[in-house]
Amino acid sequence: MAEGRQRDQWNHTAQLLAMAYNTHRDPKARALKPADFHPLAGKQASLPKVKDLSILKTVFVKE
């Protein structure tokens, strides 16, 4: 429960930081998102690579 509250507070703080930064940034600089300021926002995990599993069938399946 404490972790949820901490995450919620960081969501709020990250929104405020992003808004303040984007308000006062150089027009030529890119706009930052709240996730850029959020220390708890993990990066999305990449999907595992798909491999051919047919060899497992020959090893483990008895016909």
C-alpha positions in Angstrom: 0.0 0.0 0.0 2.9 2.3 0.8 4.4 1.6 -2.7 1.1 2.5 -4.4 0.9 5.8 -2.5 4.5 6.6 -3.4 3.9 5.8 -7.0 0.8 8.0 -7.0 2.7 10.9 -5.5 5.5 10.5 -8.1 2.9 10.5 -10.9 1.6 13.8 -9.5 5.1 15.3 -9.1 6.2 14.1 -12.6 3.1 15.8 -14.2 4.0 19.0 -12.4 7.7 18.9 -13.4 6.8 18.1 -17.1 4.3 21.0 -17.2 6.8 23.4 -15.6 9.6 22.3 -17.9 7.5 22.4 -21.1 6.2 25.9 -20.1 9.7 27.4 -19.9 11.6 25.3 -22.4 13.3 26.6 -25.6 10.8 26.4 -28.5 13.3 24.4 -30.5 13.8 21.8 -27.7 11.6 18.7 -27.6 8.8 18.5 -25.1 9.4 16.1 -22.3 6.9 13.7 -21.0 6.1 13.0 -17.3 7.8 9.6 -17.7 11.1 11.5 -18.3 10.9 12.8 -14.7 9.4 9.8 -13.0 12.1 7.7 -11.2 9.7 4.7 -10.7 8.5 4.5 -14.3 10.2 1.5 -15.7 10.9 1.2 -19.3 8.7 -1.2 -21.2 10.2 -4.7 -21.3 11.0 -5.9 -24.8 9.1 -8.9 -26.0 11.1 -12.2 -26.0 12.3 -13.3 -29.4 10.3 -16.0 -31.0 12.1 -19.2 -31.7 11.2 -22.4 -33.4 10.2 -24.9 -30.8 9.6 -27.9 -33.1 12.8 -29.5 -31.8 11.2 -29.8 -28.4 8.3 -31.7 -29.9 10.7 -34.3 -31.4 12.5 -34.6 -28.0 9.5 -34.8 -25.6 6.6 -36.1 -27.6 6.3 -39.8 -28.1 4.1 -41.0 -30.9 
